[in-house]
Amino acid sequence: MEELIERAIPIPEGVSVEVHGREVKVKGPKGSLSENLSHLPVEISAREGSVVVSAKWPKKREAAKVGTAAAHIRNMVNGVTKGFKCKLKVVYAHFPITVKVNEKQKKVLVENFIGEKTPRVADMVGDVKVKLSGDELIVEGINIQDVAQTAANIEASTKIKEKDQRVFLDGIFVFERSEGI
């Protein structure tokens, strides 16, 4: 008797998935994503209405990587159907922070942060959109990794070093993550 661990990811209507070895391409109404999962010791196959990730005779770590690969594919399917959104809040005590988005250079500029003369710069990763809405920043996209990394870059750009962080509470902070653009 052969021990086999499988995880099946259902594919909704209007989404197509192509599997070539461990290269997975997902196309949907919001766009297309592809990811190379060749670093994971799993087998990926497309069946009717689902994608199956499996491993034969897995050790403990290989069994965990089946779940990792399934989560990556599930996030790709959710991205091309719903998309992902991250909201950040601009918080300041004394010096009003000005945020500017440069779409061409794919950068977010944080000006007048704790009275600094030079702006702090955060990179936008991949194909994400950053919108300003009052004192909120909204990061949207179909790739969850790009959305999360862009939000983390913006948050990290306002990290205060060499001062007491309990007193200096200024910054830009993530306060909500959700699916659906």
C-alpha angles and dihedrals in degrees: 000000000000121000112225131175116203136179119190121203113200116227114218126221114284095027123106125197126197121193121194107175102304096337109107124195120188124190125188144147095289097046141282135293133189131191134183110222095175091122090068120081095229139110118236123197135169117229133172107307096345147060116230124208114193145164128198119223093351125191117222096273094044090052089053091051090058088064091045093054091046090051091051091052092045090052090050091052092047090047096055092045105037109003127214133269133193123189123205128191123217108222126185137158106197116351112059110234119225118204122196127184119213105195095181096055091033093233137130115214120206108197131191092013106174087342096301117157097213118065121242114235129215122187122231110224124216123329101337131137123220117200129188118220111173107293093348132089119205119201114195135178146124098252111075092202093054093046093049094045093049091050090048091049091053092047093046093049089067097048110133113224129197094014132092105272091203089064101033100057097163119125147089114282135187110240104164138030121184147155120247128058 
